[in-house]
Amino acid sequence: MLSFLGAGENLAFVIALAIMMLIGLVEAVGLGGSAIGHDMDIDGDGGWLNWLGVGQLPLLMLLVVFLASFGLIGLIGQQAVLGMTGALLPGWIAIPAAGAAALPTTSLSARLLGRIIPRDETTAIGIDQLVGLHAEIIVGTASQGSPAKARVRDFHGQTHYVMAEPDMPDARFAEGDEILLVRREGHVFRAISSDRPPFSNWIDR
């Protein structure tokens, strides 16, 4: 068995399984920063990414499934070939063949696992959803054409840092001023003076 696993023709499959187990170990001891729970949103129909299962499972979990499929299919295939011919397939044949076979296996596995694994509701929001929210100027003085850094808290309580400038030509916002984001132009938000109480009075509510 060790000679089989250590054969050069099987090296890619053994490495794939080793990486899979390493990822699992890192996540198990909490060193992965919960990366296994990070999803990827796909715009439109997603094409082949959608077919592969991206969006059905978190990306890191999908990678684990692919590595497991690739490694196991490769080793099982090599074992079968060895039993029939007495020799292993060369890597330049075995690796692409196992990779091609692993893709539909990964796609099917992602759909099956996606149905049984609980999915956390995401609290991520699009940048345009910050329009209409109140913010506080925290660095610099904002004037039209010269944005300053502002802090805004979204509907989920998450803090975002954006660049904002007055929507009115003669307005200026100093550090500590509370503003209302009214629209976005590129990477800069246009804002007006807020009629709410000072930011410090409501941010922690």
C-alpha positions, 0 to 999 in steps of 0.5 A, a space after each residue: 500500500 505504501 509503495 502504491 501511495 508513494 508512486 510518482 504517478 499517484 503523487 498528485 492524488 495523495 497531495 490532494 487528499 493531504 491538503 483536504 485533511 489539512 484544511 479540515 484540521 485547520 478548521 477543526 482547531 479554529 485557525 481558519 477564521 471560519 473561512 469554511 462558512 464564507 459564501 460567494 454570491 453569483 450574479 446572473 445564471 452563474 454559468 459553469 460556476 453554478 453547475 459546479 456548485 458554487 453558491 450551493 456550498 461555501 467556497 472552502 467546503 466546495 474545495 474540500 469536496 473537489 480535492 476529496 473527489 479528485 484524490 479518491 477517483 485518482 487512486 481508485 482508478 489507478 488501483 483498478 488499472 494496476 489490477 488489470 494491466 499490472 502498471 499504473 497510468 502515467 500522471 499526464 493521463 491519470 491527472 486530467 482524467 481524474 480532474 475531469 471525473 471529479 468535476 461532475 462528482 463535485 457538482 452532485 456532491 455540492 447539491 446533495 450537501 447543500 440540502 442537508 447542511 444548515 446555511 447561516 443567513 448572510 448579513 452582507 449588504 451591497 454598498 448601494 444599500 448604505 444610501 439612506 443611512 446616517 453616518 459620522 465624519 471621523 477623519 478630515 473635513 468634507 467639502 464638495 470635491 474633497 471627501 472625508 472618511 465617514 463611519 456608517 452602521 448598516 441594518 445588521 449593526 455592521 460598521 462600514 467606512 466610506 468616503 463622503 462629501 456634501 451634496 450641496 456646493 457650499 456645505 462642509 462637514 467636520 469631524 464628529 458631524 452626523 450626515 445622511 448618505 443620499 446617493 453614491 457616485 463611484 467610490 464617494 457618497 454624496 451626503 446632506 446634514 442629518 436632522 437626527 440627534 448627535 451620532 454618539 446618542 444613537 449609535 449604540 442603541 
